[in-house]
């Protein structure tokens, strides 16, 4: 092999390596984003903002065909969108595998019709992957969850499309101080959230499925 051929081969190998890295995602890139749908996004946001290494969780909509959807558009059905969250995290502190492990044990991944008291397409579970590494991690997490639970998992793994940030009132709802009108009467958002979560049976169902493996249920 000539010197020129050697250099050409090395450059080609380098380009292939860069392409693979871009497709699959670096093992240690610092900040990463993961999108999941687990029913009411208030609850998923609350759960994952308590995890060390998570920098921010944003509530929003994704997976559908309607541009710039509103809460009303999504909740009434027909938009194809899920209520979802985008988790921004430091993967040197918490890995995508760890977050996916927590996610599956914080929902009912055997329910194809919604989550807990919230029914319909917008409340289904899903994991949205941005690259090959996230897809592989999600599929492995499903395999492990099915094995641990001894039941089939219906949560799909889907390519991530555009993520639309939800309205301001839905961000950090669980700790909001604004007074809202609820079936319990006027309440601060934070109190209304706790009452809703308990009445919806989220934590009771998660604990019945996962027992001590449920990571967030004991907070409520």
Residue frames as a rotation matrix with the C-alpha (Angstrom) as fourth column:
UNK 1
0.580 0.815 0.000 0.00
0.815 -0.580 0.000 0.00
0.000 0.000 -1.000 0.00
UNK 2
-0.206 -0.667 0.716 1.42
0.606 -0.661 -0.442 3.40
0.768 0.343 0.541 -0.99
UNK 3
-0.860 -0.157 -0.486 1.76
0.491 -0.515 -0.702 6.25
-0.140 -0.842 0.520 1.45
UNK 4
-0.796 0.606 -0.021 -1.08
-0.570 -0.736 0.366 8.09
0.206 0.303 0.931 -0.34
UNK 5
-0.159 0.754 -0.637 -3.33
-0.105 0.628 0.771 5.03
0.982 0.189 -0.021 -0.11
UNK 6
-0.473 -0.098 -0.875 -2.58
0.786 0.400 -0.470 4.69
0.397 -0.911 -0.112 3.59
UNK 7
-0.968 0.099 -0.231 -3.56
0.021 -0.883 -0.469 8.31
-0.251 -0.459 0.852 4.22
UNK 8
-0.560 0.795 -0.233 -6.69
-0.632 -0.228 0.741 7.93
0.536 0.562 0.630 2.09
UNK 9
-0.181 0.460 -0.869 -7.71
0.340 0.859 0.384 4.79
0.923 -0.226 -0.312 4.02
UNK 10
-0.707 -0.155 -0.690 -7.14
0.707 -0.117 -0.698 6.49
0.027 -0.981 0.192 7.37
UNK 11
-0.913 0.397 -0.089 -9.27
-0.395 -0.918 -0.037 9.48
-0.096 0.001 0.995 6.33
UNK 12
-0.325 0.820 -0.471 -12.05
-0.418 0.323 0.849 7.18
0.848 0.473 0.238 5.12
UNK 13
-0.300 0.152 -0.942 -12.00
0.682 0.725 -0.100 5.23
0.668 -0.672 -0.321 8.40
UNK 14
-0.915 -0.093 -0.392 -12.17
0.356 -0.644 -0.678 8.49
-0.190 -0.760 0.622 10.32
UNK 15
-0.719 0.688 -0.098 -15.19
-0.651 -0.616 0.444 9.68
0.245 0.383 0.891 8.35
UNK 16
-0.163 0.647 -0.745 -16.96
0.020 0.757 0.653 6.38
0.986 0.092 -0.136 8.92
UNK 17
-0.546 -0.127 -0.828 -16.26
0.784 0.271 -0.559 6.65
0.295 -0.954 -0.048 12.63
UNK 18
-0.967 0.203 -0.153 -17.65
-0.134 -0.919 -0.370 10.18
-0.216 -0.337 0.916 12.77
UNK 19
-0.466 0.829 -0.308 -20.75
-0.601 -0.041 0.798 9.09
0.649 0.557 0.518 10.87
UNK 20
-0.189 0.351 -0.917 -21.35
0.471 0.852 0.229 6.23
0.862 -0.389 -0.326 13.30
UNK 21
-0.802 -0.181 -0.569 -20.90
0.595 -0.319 -0.737 8.56
-0.048 -0.930 0.363 16.26
UNK 22
-0.864 0.499 -0.069 -23.43
-0.504 -0.859 0.087 11.02
-0.016 0.110 0.994 14.88
UNK 23
-0.262 0.796 -0.546 -25.94
-0.377 0.436 0.817 8.27
0.888 0.420 0.186 14.19
UNK 24
0.063 0.262 -0.963 -25.70
0.553 0.794 0.252 6.44
0.831 -0.549 -0.095 17.49
UNK 25
0.815 0.216 0.538 -24.81
-0.246 -0.711 0.658 9.26
0.525 -0.669 -0.527 19.84
UNK 26
-0.197 -0.978 0.064 -21.63
-0.419 0.025 -0.908 9.59
0.886 -0.206 -0.414 21.89
UNK 27
0.009 0.152 -0.988 -21.19
0.663 0.739 0.120 7.52
0.748 -0.657 -0.094 25.02
UNK 28
0.014 -0.070 -0.997 -20.25
0.904 -0.425 0.043 10.59
-0.427 -0.903 0.057 27.09
UNK 29
-0.256 -0.048 0.966 -21.49
0.762 -0.625 0.171 13.81
0.595 0.779 0.196 25.54
UNK 30
-0.998 -0.068 0.013 -22.46
0.044 -0.764 -0.644 15.77
0.054 -0.642 0.765 28.65
UNK 31
-0.451 0.889 -0.078 -26.01
-0.526 -0.335 -0.782 16.99
-0.721 -0.312 0.618 28.08
UNK 32
-0.970 0.242 0.021 -28.53
0.174 0.629 0.758 14.68
0.170 0.739 -0.652 26.39
UNK 33
-0.469 0.882 0.054 -32.27
-0.857 -0.439 -0.270 14.84
-0.214 -0.173 0.961 25.80
UNK 34
-0.969 0.247 -0.022 -34.76
0.241 0.959 0.151 11.99
0.058 0.141 -0.988 26.11
UNK 35
-0.516 0.856 0.032 -38.46
-0.829 -0.509 0.233 12.17
0.216 0.094 0.972 25.21
UNK 36
-0.930 0.299 -0.214 -40.99
0.336 0.927 -0.165 9.88
0.149 -0.226 -0.963 26.91
UNK 37
-0.309 0.906 0.289 -44.76
-0.663 -0.423 0.617 9.78
0.682 -0.001 0.731 27.27
UNK 38
-0.869 -0.061 -0.491 -46.21
0.269 0.775 -0.572 8.39
0.415 -0.629 -0.657 30.48
UNK 39
0.064 0.946 -0.318 -49.73
0.981 0.000 0.195 9.69
0.185 -0.324 -0.928 30.79
UNK 40
0.929 0.369 -0.017 -50.29
0.362 -0.902 0.234 13.05
0.071 -0.224 -0.972 32.46
UNK 41
0.231 -0.922 0.312 -47.20
0.498 -0.164 -0.851 15.12
0.836 0.352 0.422 31.77
UNK 42
0.474 -0.050 0.879 -47.54
-0.655 -0.688 0.313 16.97
0.589 -0.724 -0.358 35.06
UNK 43
0.913 -0.038 0.407 -46.77
-0.290 0.641 0.711 13.72
-0.288 -0.767 0.574 36.85
UNK 44
0.687 -0.697 0.207 -43.89
0.710 0.582 -0.397 12.64
0.156 0.420 0.894 34.63
UNK 45
0.262 -0.566 0.781 -42.33
0.021 -0.806 -0.591 16.09
0.965 0.172 -0.200 34.91
UNK 46
0.632 0.056 0.773 -42.64
-0.731 -0.290 0.618 16.00
0.259 -0.955 -0.142 38.69
UNK 47
0.953 -0.238 0.190 -41.10
0.144 0.903 0.406 12.53
-0.268 -0.359 0.894 38.92
UNK 48
0.516 -0.795 0.319 -38.06
0.818 0.346 -0.460 13.15
0.255 0.498 0.829 36.75
UNK 49
0.390 -0.400 0.830 -37.21
-0.186 -0.917 -0.354 16.60
0.902 -0.016 -0.432 38.04
UNK 50
0.809 -0.084 0.582 -36.43
-0.581 0.034 0.813 14.83
-0.088 -0.996 -0.021 41.33
UNK 51
0.862 -0.489 0.130 -33.71
0.502 0.860 -0.090 12.67
-0.068 0.143 0.987 39.73
UNK 52
0.358 -0.832 -0.424 -30.07
-0.079 -0.479 0.874 13.62
-0.931 -0.279 -0.237 40.30
UNK 53
-0.635 -0.690 0.349 -28.45
0.353 0.143 0.925 14.61
-0.687 0.710 0.153 37.02
UNK 54
0.018 0.716 0.698 -31.67
0.993 -0.092 0.068 15.81
0.113 0.692 -0.713 35.42
UNK 55
-0.881 -0.455 -0.129 -31.30
0.462 -0.887 -0.025 19.47
-0.103 -0.082 0.991 34.54
UNK 56
-0.607 0.723 -0.329 -34.78
-0.676 -0.688 -0.265 20.24
-0.418 0.062 0.906 33.26
UNK 57
-0.696 0.512 0.503 -38.01
0.623 0.779 0.069 18.53
-0.357 0.362 -0.861 32.26
UNK 58
-0.796 0.421 -0.435 -40.33
-0.537 -0.822 0.188 20.23
-0.279 0.383 0.880 29.77
UNK 59
-0.239 0.812 0.533 -43.96
0.303 0.584 -0.753 19.22
-0.922 -0.019 -0.386 29.26
UNK 60
-0.514 0.051 -0.856 -45.18
-0.713 -0.580 0.394 19.12
-0.477 0.813 0.334 25.68
UNK 61
0.575 0.761 0.301 -46.76
-0.311 0.544 -0.779 17.28
-0.757 0.354 0.549 22.79
UNK 62
-0.432 -0.720 -0.543 -45.26
-0.833 0.087 0.547 15.02
-0.347 0.689 -0.637 20.15
UNK 63
-0.777 -0.020 0.630 -45.96
0.074 0.990 0.123 12.10
-0.625 0.142 -0.767 17.84
UNK 64
0.156 0.965 0.212 -48.91
0.513 0.105 -0.852 13.59
-0.844 0.242 -0.478 15.96
UNK 65
-0.272 -0.172 0.947 -49.71
0.962 -0.076 0.262 15.45
0.027 0.982 0.186 12.77
UNK 66
0.754 0.617 0.223 -51.03
0.597 -0.787 0.157 18.77
0.272 0.014 -0.962 14.06
UNK 67
-0.306 -0.881 0.361 -48.61
0.605 -0.473 -0.640 21.72
0.735 0.023 0.678 14.08
UNK 68
-0.850 -0.155 0.504 -48.43
-0.219 -0.766 -0.605 23.86
0.479 -0.624 0.617 17.20
UNK 69
-0.112 0.869 -0.482 -51.11
0.450 0.477 0.755 21.89
0.886 -0.132 -0.445 19.05
UNK 70
-0.250 0.153 0.956 -52.85
-0.773 -0.626 -0.102 23.24
0.583 -0.765 0.275 22.12
UNK 71
-0.901 -0.016 0.433 -53.79
-0.347 0.626 -0.698 21.29
-0.260 -0.780 -0.570 25.23
UNK 72
0.037 0.998 0.054 -57.38
-0.591 0.066 -0.804 21.27
-0.806 -0.002 0.592 23.99
UNK 73
0.256 -0.010 -0.967 -56.32
-0.940 0.231 -0.251 19.91
0.226 0.973 0.050 20.58
UNK 74
-0.625 -0.653 -0.428 -54.43
-0.524 0.757 -0.390 17.04
0.579 -0.020 -0.815 22.18
UNK 75
-0.867 0.243 0.434 -56.77
-0.316 0.405 -0.858 16.16
-0.384 -0.882 -0.274 25.05
UNK 76
0.114 0.984 -0.133 -59.88
-0.775 0.004 -0.632 15.91
-0.622 0.176 0.763 22.85
UNK 77
-0.004 -0.197 0.980 -58.18
0.258 0.947 0.192 13.29
-0.966 0.254 0.047 20.66
UNK 78
0.819 0.385 0.426 -57.58
0.449 0.032 -0.893 13.06
-0.358 0.922 -0.146 16.93
UNK 79
0.755 -0.586 -0.295 -54.31
-0.638 -0.761 -0.121 14.98
-0.153 0.279 -0.948 16.80
UNK 80
0.737 -0.493 -0.462 -52.17
0.170 0.797 -0.579 11.88
0.654 0.349 0.671 17.11
UNK 81
-0.107 -0.828 0.550 -50.04
-0.454 -0.451 -0.768 13.64
0.885 -0.332 -0.328 19.71
UNK 82
0.194 0.020 -0.981 -49.03
0.780 0.603 0.166 12.22
0.595 -0.797 0.102 23.06
UNK 83
0.888 -0.160 0.431 -48.68
-0.405 -0.719 0.565 14.25
0.219 -0.676 -0.703 26.23
UNK 84
0.570 -0.774 -0.276 -44.93
0.659 0.631 -0.410 13.87
0.491 0.052 0.870 26.65
UNK 85
0.886 -0.398 -0.237 -41.92
-0.126 -0.700 0.703 15.32
-0.446 -0.593 -0.671 28.37
UNK 86
0.590 -0.808 0.002 -38.43
0.115 0.082 -0.990 16.13
0.799 0.584 0.141 27.17
UNK 87
0.919 -0.323 -0.224 -35.86
0.264 0.088 0.960 15.28
-0.291 -0.942 0.166 29.84
UNK 88
0.571 -0.798 0.193 -32.62
-0.291 -0.416 -0.862 17.24
0.768 0.435 -0.469 29.66
UNK 89
0.980 -0.171 0.104 -29.93
-0.028 0.399 0.916 15.45
-0.199 -0.901 0.386 31.64
UNK 90
0.211 -0.976 -0.058 -26.21
-0.977 -0.209 -0.044 15.23
0.031 0.066 -0.997 32.33
UNK 91
0.855 0.231 -0.464 -25.27
-0.302 0.950 -0.083 11.74
0.422 0.211 0.882 31.22
UNK 92
-0.303 -0.932 -0.198 -22.11
-0.144 0.250 -0.957 11.80
0.942 -0.261 -0.210 33.30
UNK 93
-0.696 0.156 0.701 -24.39
-0.718 -0.146 -0.680 11.83
-0.004 -0.977 0.213 36.37
UNK 94
-0.037 0.736 0.676 -27.37
-0.259 0.646 -0.718 9.75
-0.965 -0.201 0.167 35.21
UNK 95
-0.921 -0.389 0.026 -27.46
-0.103 0.306 0.946 7.61
-0.376 0.869 -0.322 32.08
UNK 96
-0.377 0.802 -0.463 -30.23
-0.882 -0.158 0.444 7.12
0.283 0.575 0.767 29.55
UNK 97
-0.434 0.181 -0.883 -30.39
0.068 0.983 0.168 3.47
0.898 0.013 -0.439 30.65
UNK 98
-0.876 0.080 -0.477 -31.03
0.482 0.066 -0.874 4.52
-0.039 -0.995 -0.096 34.23
UNK 99
-0.724 0.637 -0.265 -33.70
-0.572 -0.769 -0.285 7.02
-0.385 -0.055 0.921 33.20
UNK 100
-0.301 0.615 -0.729 -35.47
-0.693 0.384 0.610 4.44
0.655 0.689 0.311 31.04
UNK 101
-0.666 0.014 -0.745 -35.34
0.412 0.840 -0.353 1.94
0.621 -0.542 -0.565 33.90
UNK 102
-0.877 0.337 -0.342 -37.02
0.166 -0.455 -0.875 4.53
-0.450 -0.824 0.344 36.15
UNK 103
-0.634 0.653 -0.415 -39.54
-0.774 -0.541 0.330 5.47
-0.010 0.530 0.848 33.48
UNK 104
-0.388 0.513 -0.765 -40.93
-0.268 0.732 0.627 1.98
0.882 0.449 -0.146 32.95
UNK 105
-0.526 0.146 -0.838 -41.31
0.734 0.575 -0.361 1.49
0.429 -0.805 -0.410 36.70
UNK 106
-0.867 0.265 -0.423 -43.17
0.062 -0.784 -0.618 4.77
-0.495 -0.562 0.663 37.08
UNK 107
-0.365 0.764 -0.533 -45.96
-0.931 -0.309 0.194 3.90
-0.017 0.567 0.824 34.63
UNK 108
0.146 0.445 0.884 -48.23
-0.203 0.888 -0.413 1.00
-0.968 -0.119 0.220 33.68
UNK 109
-0.503 -0.462 -0.730 -46.57
-0.764 -0.158 0.626 -0.18
-0.405 0.873 -0.274 30.45
UNK 110
-0.872 0.281 0.401 -49.15
0.358 0.925 0.130 -2.96
-0.334 0.256 -0.907 30.05
UNK 111
0.069 0.958 -0.280 -52.00
0.483 -0.278 -0.831 -0.50
-0.873 -0.078 -0.481 29.40
UNK 112
-0.685 -0.326 0.652 -52.56
0.717 -0.143 0.682 0.38
-0.129 0.935 0.331 25.71
UNK 113
0.099 0.888 0.450 -55.58
0.880 -0.289 0.376 2.61
0.464 0.359 -0.810 26.32
UNK 114
0.509 0.018 0.861 -54.07
-0.216 -0.965 0.148 5.40
0.833 -0.261 -0.488 28.39
UNK 115
-0.603 -0.709 -0.365 -52.71
0.251 0.266 -0.931 5.71
0.757 -0.653 0.018 31.91
UNK 116
-0.905 0.218 -0.366 -54.64
0.369 -0.029 -0.929 5.30
-0.213 -0.975 -0.054 35.15
UNK 117
-0.048 0.974 -0.222 -57.77
0.497 -0.170 -0.851 7.51
-0.867 -0.152 -0.476 35.12
UNK 118
-0.004 -0.024 -1.000 -56.67
-0.633 -0.774 0.021 9.32
-0.774 0.633 -0.013 31.95
UNK 119
0.070 0.149 0.986 -57.90
0.463 0.871 -0.164 7.44
-0.884 0.468 -0.008 28.90
UNK 120
0.938 0.328 -0.114 -57.35
0.030 -0.404 -0.914 7.96
-0.346 0.854 -0.389 25.20
UNK 121
0.697 -0.653 0.296 -54.53
0.619 0.340 -0.708 8.17
0.362 0.677 0.641 22.67
UNK 122
0.431 -0.555 0.712 -52.87
-0.260 -0.832 -0.490 11.26
0.864 0.026 -0.503 24.14
UNK 123
0.475 -0.196 0.858 -52.28
-0.879 -0.071 0.471 9.49
-0.031 -0.978 -0.206 27.47
UNK 124
0.970 -0.164 -0.181 -50.60
0.129 0.973 -0.189 6.35
0.208 0.160 0.965 26.11
UNK 125
0.502 -0.865 -0.011 -47.01
-0.118 -0.081 0.990 5.50
-0.857 -0.495 -0.142 26.97
UNK 126
0.910 -0.332 0.250 -44.15
0.334 0.225 -0.915 5.72
0.248 0.916 0.315 24.45
UNK 127
0.236 -0.897 -0.373 -40.41
0.298 -0.299 0.907 6.28
-0.925 -0.325 0.197 24.17
UNK 128
0.996 0.084 0.038 -39.20
0.068 -0.386 -0.920 8.51
-0.062 0.919 -0.390 21.35
UNK 129
0.329 -0.943 0.061 -35.64
0.670 0.278 0.688 7.97
-0.665 -0.185 0.723 20.14
UNK 130
0.753 -0.162 -0.638 -33.38
-0.382 -0.897 -0.224 10.60
-0.535 0.412 -0.737 18.62
UNK 131
-0.003 -0.814 -0.581 -30.61
-0.982 0.111 -0.150 8.23
0.187 0.571 -0.800 17.50
UNK 132
0.178 0.043 -0.983 -29.64
-0.309 0.951 -0.014 4.59
0.934 0.306 0.183 17.29
UNK 133
-0.806 -0.549 -0.223 -28.23
0.052 0.310 -0.949 4.49
0.590 -0.776 -0.221 20.80
UNK 134
-0.655 0.641 0.400 -31.49
-0.717 -0.359 -0.598 5.73
-0.240 -0.678 0.694 22.33
UNK 135
0.266 0.767 -0.584 -33.49
-0.873 0.448 0.190 3.22
0.408 0.459 0.789 20.26
UNK 136
-0.159 -0.432 -0.887 -31.28
-0.031 0.901 -0.433 0.34
0.987 -0.041 -0.157 21.38
UNK 137
-0.963 -0.222 0.154 -31.48
-0.135 -0.096 -0.986 1.49
0.233 -0.970 0.062 25.02
UNK 138
-0.303 0.930 0.206 -35.29
-0.944 -0.262 -0.201 1.75
-0.133 -0.256 0.958 24.88
UNK 139
0.343 0.414 -0.843 -35.66
-0.606 0.783 0.138 -1.71
0.718 0.464 0.519 23.36
UNK 140
-0.512 -0.606 -0.609 -33.36
0.141 0.640 -0.755 -3.17
0.848 -0.472 -0.242 26.02
UNK 141
-0.884 0.229 0.408 -35.34
-0.468 -0.402 -0.787 -1.42
-0.016 -0.887 0.462 28.75
UNK 142
0.121 0.975 -0.185 -38.56
-0.977 0.150 0.154 -2.93
0.178 0.162 0.971 27.43
UNK 143
0.118 -0.161 -0.980 -37.04
-0.185 0.966 -0.181 -6.41
0.976 0.203 0.085 27.37
UNK 144
-0.837 -0.506 -0.211 -35.88
0.131 0.190 -0.973 -6.00
0.532 -0.842 -0.093 30.97
UNK 145
-0.633 0.671 0.385 -39.20
-0.768 -0.484 -0.419 -4.54
-0.094 -0.561 0.822 32.13
UNK 146
0.291 0.757 -0.585 -41.14
-0.790 0.535 0.299 -7.41
0.540 0.375 0.754 30.54
UNK 147
-0.180 -0.464 -0.867 -38.84
0.129 0.863 -0.489 -9.91
0.975 -0.200 -0.095 32.23
UNK 148
-0.966 -0.237 0.105 -39.08
-0.050 -0.227 -0.973 -8.23
0.255 -0.945 0.207 35.64
UNK 149
-0.458 0.870 0.185 -42.84
-0.868 -0.392 -0.305 -7.80
-0.193 -0.300 0.934 35.42
UNK 150
-0.820 0.130 0.558 -43.60
0.146 0.989 -0.017 -11.13
-0.554 0.067 -0.830 33.80
UNK 151
0.333 0.941 0.068 -46.04
0.433 -0.088 -0.897 -9.43
-0.838 0.328 -0.437 31.43
UNK 152
-0.047 -0.279 0.959 -46.01
0.993 -0.118 0.014 -8.09
0.110 0.953 0.283 27.88
UNK 153
-0.377 -0.165 -0.911 -45.10
0.345 -0.938 0.027 -4.44
-0.860 -0.304 0.410 27.44
UNK 154
0.379 0.617 0.690 -47.22
0.888 -0.031 -0.459 -2.43
-0.262 0.787 -0.559 25.01
UNK 155
0.532 -0.243 -0.811 -45.15
-0.038 -0.964 0.264 0.78
-0.846 -0.110 -0.522 25.11
UNK 156
0.832 -0.232 0.504 -43.89
0.551 0.240 -0.799 1.52
0.065 0.943 0.327 21.58
UNK 157
-0.067 -0.886 -0.459 -40.45
0.432 -0.441 0.787 2.84
-0.900 -0.146 0.412 20.66
UNK 158
0.703 0.514 0.491 -40.95
0.677 -0.274 -0.683 5.55
-0.217 0.813 -0.540 18.05
UNK 159
-0.334 -0.816 0.473 -38.70
0.888 -0.440 -0.133 7.92
0.316 0.375 0.871 16.08
UNK 160
-0.172 0.224 -0.959 -38.72
0.636 -0.718 -0.282 11.38
-0.752 -0.659 -0.019 17.62
UNK 161
0.087 0.257 0.963 -40.46
0.870 -0.490 0.052 14.04
0.485 0.833 -0.266 15.59
UNK 162
-0.456 -0.223 0.861 -40.95
-0.026 -0.964 -0.263 17.67
0.889 -0.143 0.434 16.49
UNK 163
-0.343 0.287 -0.894 -41.56
0.930 0.235 -0.282 18.32
0.129 -0.929 -0.348 20.17
UNK 164
-0.101 0.423 0.900 -44.00
0.172 -0.884 0.435 21.14
0.980 0.199 0.016 20.88
UNK 165
-0.942 -0.273 -0.195 -43.65
0.245 -0.166 -0.955 22.81
0.229 -0.948 0.223 24.27
UNK 166
-0.070 0.973 -0.220 -46.95
0.930 0.143 0.339 22.93
0.361 -0.181 -0.915 26.16
UNK 167
0.438 0.368 0.821 -48.55
0.147 -0.930 0.338 26.11
0.887 -0.027 -0.461 27.40
UNK 168
-0.412 -0.711 0.570 -46.90
-0.387 -0.429 -0.816 27.96
0.825 -0.557 -0.098 30.29
UNK 169
0.223 0.579 0.785 -49.54
-0.956 -0.026 0.291 26.84
0.189 -0.815 0.548 32.82
UNK 170
0.952 0.189 -0.241 -48.52
-0.175 0.982 0.077 23.21
0.251 -0.031 0.967 32.27
UNK 171
0.076 -0.985 -0.156 -44.84
0.077 0.162 -0.984 23.77
0.994 0.062 0.088 33.03
UNK 172
-0.875 -0.468 -0.121 -43.95
0.111 0.048 -0.993 22.88
0.471 -0.882 0.010 36.64
UNK 173
-0.002 0.974 0.226 -47.66
-0.328 -0.214 0.920 22.56
0.945 -0.072 0.319 37.39
UNK 174
0.326 0.149 -0.934 -46.90
0.585 0.744 0.323 20.37
0.743 -0.651 0.155 40.39
UNK 175
-0.315 -0.463 -0.828 -45.26
0.936 -0.295 -0.191 23.25
-0.156 -0.836 0.527 42.25
UNK 176
-0.504 0.188 0.843 -47.29
0.386 -0.824 0.414 26.16
0.773 0.534 0.343 40.87
UNK 177
-0.842 0.151 -0.518 -48.75
0.450 -0.335 -0.828 28.77
-0.298 -0.930 0.214 43.20
UNK 178
-0.804 0.594 -0.031 -51.51
-0.491 -0.634 0.597 30.07
0.335 0.495 0.801 40.94
UNK 179
-0.557 0.706 0.437 -55.01
-0.239 0.368 -0.899 29.43
-0.796 -0.605 -0.036 42.29
UNK 180
-0.843 0.304 -0.445 -57.12
-0.395 0.212 0.894 27.32
0.366 0.929 -0.058 39.91
UNK 181
-0.002 0.924 0.381 -60.71
-0.979 0.076 -0.191 26.14
-0.205 -0.374 0.905 40.06
UNK 182
-0.860 -0.289 -0.420 -60.97
-0.363 0.926 0.105 22.38
0.358 0.243 -0.901 40.58
UNK 183
0.028 0.889 -0.456 -63.69
-0.002 0.456 0.890 19.92
1.000 -0.024 0.014 41.55
UNK 184
-0.110 -0.150 -0.983 -62.33
0.948 0.282 -0.149 20.32
0.299 -0.948 0.111 45.08
UNK 185
0.839 0.380 -0.389 -62.92
0.470 -0.867 0.168 24.07
-0.274 -0.324 -0.906 44.88
UNK 186
0.783 -0.595 0.180 -60.30
-0.359 -0.669 -0.651 26.83
0.507 0.445 -0.738 44.39
UNK 187
0.814 -0.580 0.027 -56.83
0.341 0.515 0.787 25.45
-0.470 -0.632 0.617 45.09
UNK 188
0.210 -0.852 -0.479 -53.21
-0.779 -0.442 0.444 26.33
-0.591 0.280 -0.757 44.44
UNK 189
0.445 -0.078 -0.892 -51.83
-0.767 0.481 -0.425 24.35
0.462 0.873 0.154 41.52
UNK 190
-0.606 -0.787 -0.112 -49.49
-0.599 0.545 -0.587 22.41
0.523 -0.288 -0.802 43.79
UNK 191
-0.620 0.459 0.637 -52.36
-0.490 0.407 -0.771 21.27
-0.613 -0.790 -0.028 46.02
UNK 192
0.454 0.815 -0.359 -54.64
-0.782 0.171 -0.600 20.58
-0.427 0.553 0.715 43.05
UNK 193
0.019 -0.558 -0.829 -51.89
-0.806 0.482 -0.343 18.45
0.591 0.675 -0.441 41.53
UNK 194
-0.882 -0.394 0.257 -51.50
-0.465 0.647 -0.605 16.29
0.073 -0.653 -0.754 44.63
UNK 195
-0.222 0.890 0.398 -55.26
-0.506 0.243 -0.827 15.76
-0.833 -0.385 0.396 44.88
UNK 196
0.511 0.370 -0.776 -55.51
-0.859 0.176 -0.481 14.91
-0.042 0.912 0.407 41.18
UNK 197
-0.344 -0.755 -0.559 -52.61
-0.749 0.580 -0.322 12.46
0.567 0.307 -0.764 41.34
UNK 198
-0.870 0.049 0.490 -54.08
-0.356 0.624 -0.695 10.60
-0.340 -0.780 -0.526 44.29
UNK 199
0.066 0.996 0.067 -57.61
-0.544 0.092 -0.834 10.53
-0.837 0.019 0.548 42.87
UNK 200
0.343 0.008 -0.939 -56.31
-0.929 0.150 -0.338 9.27
0.138 0.989 0.059 39.52
UNK 201
0.881 0.062 0.469 -54.78
-0.249 0.904 0.347 6.23
-0.403 -0.423 0.812 41.22
UNK 202
0.618 -0.693 -0.372 -51.40
-0.530 -0.017 -0.848 6.58
0.581 0.721 -0.378 39.56
UNK 203
-0.317 -0.868 0.382 -49.21
-0.875 0.113 -0.470 5.62
0.365 -0.483 -0.796 42.48
UNK 204
0.116 0.437 0.892 -51.53
-0.712 0.662 -0.232 2.91
-0.692 -0.608 0.388 43.78
UNK 205
0.961 0.270 -0.067 -51.47
-0.228 0.630 -0.742 1.19
-0.158 0.728 0.667 40.38
UNK 206
0.361 -0.905 -0.224 -47.72
-0.595 -0.039 -0.803 1.59
0.718 0.423 -0.553 39.93
UNK 207
-0.362 -0.500 0.787 -47.08
-0.931 0.243 -0.274 0.10
-0.054 -0.831 -0.553 43.37
UNK 208
0.477 0.594 0.648 -49.42
-0.520 0.785 -0.337 -2.80
-0.709 -0.176 0.683 42.67
UNK 209
0.947 -0.165 -0.275 -47.43
-0.188 0.409 -0.893 -3.56
0.260 0.898 0.356 39.52
UNK 210
0.306 -0.952 -0.021 -43.87
-0.118 -0.016 -0.993 -2.86
0.945 0.306 -0.118 40.59
UNK 211
0.733 0.015 -0.680 -43.90
0.627 0.373 0.684 -3.00
0.263 -0.928 0.264 44.39
UNK 212
0.559 -0.586 -0.587 -40.68
0.375 -0.453 0.809 -1.75
-0.740 -0.672 -0.033 45.94
UNK 213
-0.367 -0.720 0.588 -39.22
0.858 -0.017 0.514 -1.20
-0.360 0.693 0.624 42.46
UNK 214
0.516 0.596 0.615 -41.57
0.756 -0.655 0.000 1.77
0.403 0.465 -0.788 41.90
UNK 215
-0.401 -0.913 -0.075 -39.18
0.835 -0.331 -0.440 4.72
0.377 -0.240 0.895 42.27
UNK 216
-0.842 0.038 0.538 -41.54
-0.061 -0.998 -0.025 7.66
0.536 -0.054 0.842 42.80
UNK 217
-0.016 0.983 -0.184 -44.81
0.214 0.183 0.960 6.30
0.977 -0.024 -0.213 44.19
UNK 218
-0.007 -0.006 -1.000 -43.75
0.964 0.266 -0.009 6.54
0.266 -0.964 0.004 47.83
UNK 219
-0.925 -0.364 0.112 -43.55
0.333 -0.916 -0.221 10.34
0.183 -0.167 0.969 47.59
UNK 220
-0.581 0.779 0.237 -47.34
-0.591 -0.604 0.536 10.61
0.560 0.171 0.810 47.49
